[in-house]
Amino acid sequence: MLFVIQGNKYEEFMNEVFNYEYVDSRYYTVMDPEGKFLESNKDIPRWIIESSVLIDSENKIKMVGAP
């Protein structure tokens, strides 16, 4: 799973995330301080960007919902 977070301070953000017991470090998380991910991926529909997406092992979208 990949999380792209628009922000500046990766370590501060991750320290806050790991304060929750149910979160572990097996997910890929990157910071995008300049918003380049959205700028470079304009073909991703906005409704997907603004929702949570569950993708199965065959890379098929199984569920889309509000975060």
DSSP file (Angstrom, degrees, kcal/mol; ACC not computed):
  #  RESIDUE AA STRUCTURE BP1 BP2  ACC     N-H-->O    O-->H-N    N-H-->O    O-->H-N    TCO  KAPPA ALPHA  PHI   PSI    X-CA   Y-CA   Z-CA
    1    1 A M              0   0    0      0, 0.0    27,-2.4     0, 0.0     2,-0.5   0.000 360.0 360.0 360.0 140.4    0.0    0.0    0.0
    2    2 A L  E     -a   28   0A   0     25,-0.2     2,-0.5    27,-0.0    27,-0.2  -0.971 360.0-166.8-121.4 130.4    1.3    3.5   -0.8
    3    3 A F  E     -a   29   0A   0     25,-2.8    27,-2.3    -2,-0.5     2,-0.6  -0.973   3.6-163.4-113.1 128.4    0.3    6.7    0.9
    4    4 A V  E     -a   30   0A   0     -2,-0.5     2,-0.5    25,-0.2    27,-0.2  -0.958  12.5-167.9-110.7 115.3    1.2   10.0   -0.7
    5    5 A I  E     -a   31   0A   0     25,-2.7    27,-2.9    -2,-0.6     2,-1.0  -0.894  18.4-139.5-109.2 125.9    1.0   12.8    1.8
    6    6 A Q        +     0   0    0     -2,-0.5     2,-0.3    25,-0.2    25,-0.1  -0.756  63.1  94.1 -85.0 108.9    1.1   16.4    0.8
    7    7 A G        -     0   0    0     -2,-1.0    28,-0.1     1,-0.1     3,-0.1  -0.959  68.8-119.2-176.2-177.1    3.2   18.0    3.5
    8    8 A N  S    S+     0   0    0     -2,-0.3     2,-0.8     1,-0.2    23,-0.1   0.728  86.8  61.7-115.4 -30.1    6.7   19.0    4.5
    9    9 A K     >  +     0   0    0      1,-0.2     4,-2.4     2,-0.1     5,-0.2  -0.765  50.1 175.2-114.8  89.0    7.9   17.2    7.6
   10   10 A Y  H  > S+     0   0    0     -2,-0.8     4,-3.0     1,-0.2     5,-0.2   0.926  80.4  47.7 -57.7 -52.2    8.0   13.4    7.1
   11   11 A E  H  > S+     0   0    0      1,-0.2     4,-2.3     2,-0.2    -1,-0.2   0.903 113.1  47.9 -62.7 -42.2    9.6   12.5   10.4
   12   12 A E  H  > S+     0   0    0      2,-0.2     4,-1.7     1,-0.2    -1,-0.2   0.920 113.8  48.2 -63.0 -42.9    7.1   14.7   12.4
   13   13 A F  H  X S+     0   0    0     -4,-2.4     4,-2.2     1,-0.2    -2,-0.2   0.942 112.8  46.8 -62.1 -48.3    4.2   13.2   10.5
   14   14 A M  H  X S+     0   0    0     -4,-3.0     4,-2.6     1,-0.2    -1,-0.2   0.850 107.4  57.2 -67.2 -34.0    5.3    9.6   10.9
   15   15 A N  H  < S+     0   0    0     -4,-2.3     4,-0.3    -5,-0.2    -1,-0.2   0.911 109.6  46.0 -60.6 -40.8    6.0   10.2   14.7
   16   16 A E  H >< S+     0   0    0     -4,-1.7     3,-1.1     1,-0.2     4,-0.3   0.904 111.5  51.9 -66.7 -41.4    2.4   11.2   15.0
   17   17 A V  H >< S+     0   0    0     -4,-2.2     3,-1.7     1,-0.2    -2,-0.2   0.921 106.3  53.3 -61.1 -44.8    1.1    8.3   12.9
   18   18 A F  T 3< S+     0   0    0     -4,-2.6    -1,-0.2     1,-0.3    -2,-0.2   0.510  87.3  81.3 -75.3  -2.4    3.0    5.8   15.0
   19   19 A N  T <  S+     0   0    0     -3,-1.1     2,-0.5    -4,-0.3    -1,-0.3   0.699  78.8  82.5 -69.2 -18.5    1.4    7.1   18.2
   20   20 A Y  S X  S-     0   0    0     -3,-1.7     3,-1.4    -4,-0.3     0, 0.0  -0.767  78.2-143.9 -90.6 129.3   -1.6    5.0   17.3
   21   21 A E  T 3  S+     0   0    0     -2,-0.5    -1,-0.1     1,-0.3    -3,-0.0   0.787  95.2  58.6 -63.1 -29.8   -1.2    1.3   18.3
   22   22 A Y  T 3  S+     0   0    0      2,-0.0     2,-0.5    -3,-0.0    -1,-0.3   0.382  89.9  85.9 -86.6   5.8   -2.9   -0.1   15.3
   23   23 A V    <   +     0   0    0     -3,-1.4     2,-0.2    -6,-0.2     0, 0.0  -0.896  54.8 178.3-107.2 133.1   -0.5    1.5   12.8
   24   24 A D        -     0   0    0     -2,-0.5     3,-0.5     0, 0.0    -2,-0.0  -0.728  39.3-106.2-124.7-179.3    2.7   -0.3   11.8
   25   25 A S  S    S+     0   0    0     -2,-0.2     4,-0.1     1,-0.2    -2,-0.0   0.159  86.2 101.9 -95.8  19.3    5.5    0.5    9.4
   26   26 A R        +     0   0    0      2,-0.1     2,-0.3     0, 0.0    -1,-0.2   0.534  65.3  85.9 -82.0  -2.5    4.8   -2.0    6.6
   27   27 A Y  S    S-     0   0    0     -3,-0.5     2,-0.5   -25,-0.0   -25,-0.2  -0.705  81.1-119.4 -98.3 148.9    3.2    0.6    4.4
   28   28 A Y  E     -a    2   0A   0    -27,-2.4   -25,-2.8    -2,-0.3     2,-0.4  -0.751  35.4-179.7 -85.4 127.2    5.1    2.8    1.9
   29   29 A T  E     +a    3   0A   0     -2,-0.5     2,-0.3   -27,-0.2   -25,-0.2  -0.995   4.4 178.2-132.2 128.5    4.6    6.5    2.8
   30   30 A V  E     -a    4   0A   0    -27,-2.3   -25,-2.7    -2,-0.4     2,-0.4  -0.952  23.1-130.7-128.2 150.1    6.1    9.4    0.9
   31   31 A M  E     -a    5   0A   0     -2,-0.3   -25,-0.2   -27,-0.2   -23,-0.1  -0.799  12.2-166.8 -98.5 142.4    5.8   13.2    1.4
   32   32 A D    >   +     0   0    0    -27,-2.9     3,-1.3    -2,-0.4   -24,-0.1  -0.714  12.5 171.7-127.7  77.7    5.0   15.4   -1.5
   33   33 A P  T 3  S+     0   0    0      0, 0.0    -1,-0.1     0, 0.0   -25,-0.1   0.744  79.5  42.1 -65.0 -23.4    5.7   19.0   -0.4
   34   34 A E  T 3  S-     0   0    0    -27,-0.1   -28,-0.1   -26,-0.0   -26,-0.1   0.368 108.0-116.0-106.0   5.1    5.2   20.5   -3.8
   35   35 A G    <>  +     0   0    0     -3,-1.3     4,-1.6   -28,-0.1     5,-0.1   0.785  65.8 144.1  68.6  27.2    2.1   18.6   -4.9
   36   36 A K  H  >  +     0   0    0      1,-0.2     4,-2.7     2,-0.2     5,-0.2   0.816  60.3  63.6 -69.5 -31.2    4.0   17.0   -7.8
   37   37 A F  H  > S+     0   0    0      2,-0.2     4,-1.1     1,-0.2    -1,-0.2   0.956 108.9  38.9 -59.8 -51.0    2.1   13.6   -7.5
   38   38 A L  H  4 S+     0   0    0      1,-0.2     3,-0.3     2,-0.2    -1,-0.2   0.887 116.1  52.8 -65.9 -38.1   -1.2   15.2   -8.3
   39   39 A E  H  < S+     0   0    0     -4,-1.6     3,-0.5     1,-0.2    -1,-0.2   0.882 113.8  42.7 -63.7 -38.2    0.4   17.4  -10.9
   40   40 A S  H  < S+     0   0    0     -4,-2.7    -1,-0.2     1,-0.2    -2,-0.2   0.595 115.1  50.2 -84.9 -12.2    2.0   14.4  -12.6
   41   41 A N    ><  +     0   0    0     -4,-1.1     3,-1.8    -3,-0.3    -1,-0.2  -0.386  59.1 145.6-124.9  53.7   -1.0   12.1  -12.4
   42   42 A K  T 3   +     0   0    0     -3,-0.5    -1,-0.1     1,-0.3     4,-0.1   0.664  65.5  70.9 -66.4 -15.6   -3.8   14.2  -13.8
   43   43 A D  T 3  S+     0   0    0     -3,-0.2    -1,-0.3     2,-0.1    -2,-0.1   0.614  75.0  94.8 -78.8 -10.5   -5.4   11.1  -15.3
   44   44 A I  S <  S-     0   0    0     -3,-1.8     5,-0.1    -6,-0.2    -3,-0.1  -0.720  88.7-115.5 -78.9 121.0   -6.4    9.9  -11.9
   45   45 A P    >>  -     0   0    0      0, 0.0     4,-1.5     0, 0.0     3,-1.2  -0.270  15.6-125.8 -59.6 141.9   -9.9   11.0  -11.3
   46   46 A R  H 3> S+     0   0    0      1,-0.3     4,-2.0     2,-0.2     5,-0.1   0.835 107.5  62.4 -57.8 -36.5  -10.3   13.5   -8.5
   47   47 A W  H 34 S+     0   0    0      1,-0.2    -1,-0.3     2,-0.2    -3,-0.0   0.800 104.1  49.2 -64.8 -26.8  -13.0   11.4   -6.7
   48   48 A I  H X4 S+     0   0    0     -3,-1.2     3,-1.6     2,-0.2    -1,-0.2   0.907 108.5  52.2 -75.2 -42.3  -10.4    8.6   -6.3
   49   49 A I  H 3< S+     0   0    0     -4,-1.5    -2,-0.2     1,-0.3    -1,-0.2   0.863 110.8  48.5 -59.9 -36.6   -7.8   11.0   -4.9
   50   50 A E  T 3< S+     0   0    0     -4,-2.0     2,-0.3     2,-0.1    -1,-0.3   0.283 110.5  61.6 -90.3  10.8  -10.3   12.3   -2.3
   51   51 A S  S <  S-     0   0    0     -3,-1.6     2,-0.4    15,-0.2    15,-0.2  -0.834  86.7-103.1-129.1 167.0  -11.4    8.8   -1.2
   52   52 A S  E     -B   65   0B   0     13,-4.1    13,-2.2    -2,-0.3     2,-0.4  -0.745  37.2-158.1 -86.7 141.5   -9.9    5.7    0.3
   53   53 A V  E     -B   64   0B   0     -2,-0.4     2,-0.6    11,-0.2    11,-0.2  -0.984  10.1-158.1-126.9 130.8   -9.3    2.9   -2.2
   54   54 A L  E     -B   63   0B   0      9,-2.7     8,-3.6    -2,-0.4     9,-1.3  -0.945  15.3-171.7-107.0 121.5   -8.9   -0.8   -1.4
   55   55 A I  E     -B   61   0B   0     -2,-0.6     6,-0.2     6,-0.2    -2,-0.0  -0.937  12.4-139.2-117.1 134.3   -7.0   -2.7   -4.2
   56   56 A D    >   -     0   0    0      4,-2.5     3,-2.0    -2,-0.4     4,-0.0  -0.157  38.0 -86.3 -84.5-177.8   -6.7   -6.5   -4.3
   57   57 A S  T 3  S+     0   0    0      1,-0.3    -1,-0.1     2,-0.1    -2,-0.0   0.641 128.3  56.5 -66.0 -14.8   -3.7   -8.6   -5.1
   58   58 A E  T 3  S-     0   0    0      2,-0.2    -1,-0.3     0, 0.0     3,-0.1   0.205 119.4-109.5 -99.0  14.5   -4.6   -8.4   -8.8
   59   59 A N  S <  S+     0   0    0     -3,-2.0     2,-0.4     1,-0.2    -2,-0.1   0.786  72.7 141.1  62.3  31.5   -4.5   -4.6   -8.7
   60   60 A K        -     0   0    0     -4,-0.0    -4,-2.5     1,-0.0     2,-0.4  -0.872  58.8-113.9-102.9 137.3   -8.3   -4.3   -9.1
   61   61 A I  E     +B   55   0B   0     -2,-0.4    -6,-0.2    -6,-0.2     3,-0.1  -0.551  36.6 173.8 -69.5 124.1  -10.2   -1.7   -7.1
   62   62 A K  E     +     0   0B   0     -8,-3.6     2,-0.3    -2,-0.4    -7,-0.2   0.716  63.0   8.1-102.7 -28.8  -12.5   -3.5   -4.7
   63   63 A M  E     -B   54   0B   0     -9,-1.3    -9,-2.7     2,-0.0     2,-0.4  -0.985  52.1-168.9-156.5 141.7  -13.9   -0.6   -2.7
   64   64 A V  E     +B   53   0B   0     -2,-0.3     2,-0.3   -11,-0.2   -11,-0.2  -1.000  28.5 142.3-131.0 131.1  -13.9    3.2   -2.8
   65   65 A G  E     -B   52   0B   0    -13,-2.2   -13,-4.1    -2,-0.4    -2,-0.0  -0.968  53.6 -68.1-158.6 172.2  -15.2    5.2    0.2
   66   66 A A              0   0    0     -2,-0.3   -15,-0.2   -15,-0.2   -16,-0.0  -0.410 360.0 360.0 -66.2 140.2  -14.7    8.3    2.2
   67   67 A P              0   0    0      0, 0.0    -1,-0.1     0, 0.0   -16,-0.1   0.518 360.0 360.0 -67.0 360.0  -11.5    8.3    4.3
